[in-house]
Amino acid sequence: MGKINVMKHAFVPEHRLVSKEEEEEVLKDLKVPKDKLPKILRSDPVLQQLEGVHGKIEEGRIIKVVRKSSTAGEAYAYRLVVER
C-alpha cells in the first residue's frame, strides 16, 4: 500500500510554503516576531507532503494555512516550522 496524501483529505486545509522573500512582509503585517508564531513540527504529515514538492523544509521557515470560510471566503494562519 502506498503513502496516503493527507493534503487531499477534506478536513485538511491547504498549506503553502511562504517564500523567504515574503516572510518579512508577513511578519510585518502580523506585527509579531517570528518566534511567537504558532509552531508546526517538521514531522507533521502535511510538512512531509510539502517536502515532496519543495524539497527539505528547514526549521525556521513559515507555512501559510488557508482555510475556507463562509463569512470571509478564506482565512489565513501562519505556522513556524520547528524540529520539536
C-alpha positions in Angstrom: 0.0 0.0 0.0 1.4 3.4 -1.0 1.6 6.6 1.1 -1.6 8.5 1.7 -1.6 12.2 0.6 -3.1 13.8 3.7 -3.4 17.1 1.9 -6.2 15.6 -0.3 -8.4 15.0 2.8 -11.5 17.2 3.0 -10.7 18.2 6.6 -7.1 19.2 6.0 -6.8 22.9 4.9 -4.4 24.0 2.2 -0.8 24.5 3.4 1.7 26.6 1.4 5.3 27.3 2.0 5.9 31.1 2.3 8.9 32.2 0.2 11.8 33.7 2.0 11.1 37.0 0.3 7.5 37.0 1.6 8.4 36.2 5.2 9.4 39.7 6.2 6.2 41.1 4.8 4.0 38.5 6.6 5.7 39.2 9.9 5.3 43.0 9.4 1.6 42.6 8.6 1.0 40.3 11.6 3.1 42.6 13.9 4.6 39.6 15.6 8.2 38.3 15.8 8.8 35.0 14.0 9.4 33.0 17.2 5.9 33.9 18.5 4.1 32.3 15.6 2.3 29.0 16.4 4.5 26.0 15.6 4.3 23.1 13.2 6.6 20.1 13.6 8.8 19.0 10.7 7.4 15.5 11.4 3.9 16.7 10.6 2.4 14.6 7.7 1.5 17.8 5.9 5.1 19.0 6.0 6.3 15.7 4.7 3.9 16.1 1.7 5.1 19.7 1.1 8.7 18.5 1.2 7.8 16.2 -1.7 7.2 19.3 -3.7 9.7 21.8 -2.3 12.5 19.6 -1.1 13.6 19.7 2.6 11.9 22.5 4.5 14.2 23.8 7.2 13.4 24.8 10.7 12.5 28.5 10.8 10.5 28.6 7.6 6.9 29.8 7.6 3.9 27.8 6.4 0.7 29.6 5.4 -2.6 27.7 6.2 -5.5 28.6 4.1 -8.9 27.7 5.4 -12.2 28.1 3.6 -14.6 30.5 5.5 -18.3 31.0 4.8 -18.0 34.6 6.0 -14.5 35.7 4.9 -14.0 33.5 1.9 -10.6 32.5 3.0 -8.9 32.8 6.4 -5.2 32.6 6.8 -3.0 31.3 9.6 0.8 31.0 9.8 3.0 28.4 11.4 6.7 28.3 12.2 8.5 25.1 11.2 10.3 23.6 14.2 12.1 20.3 14.9 10.5 19.6 18.2 
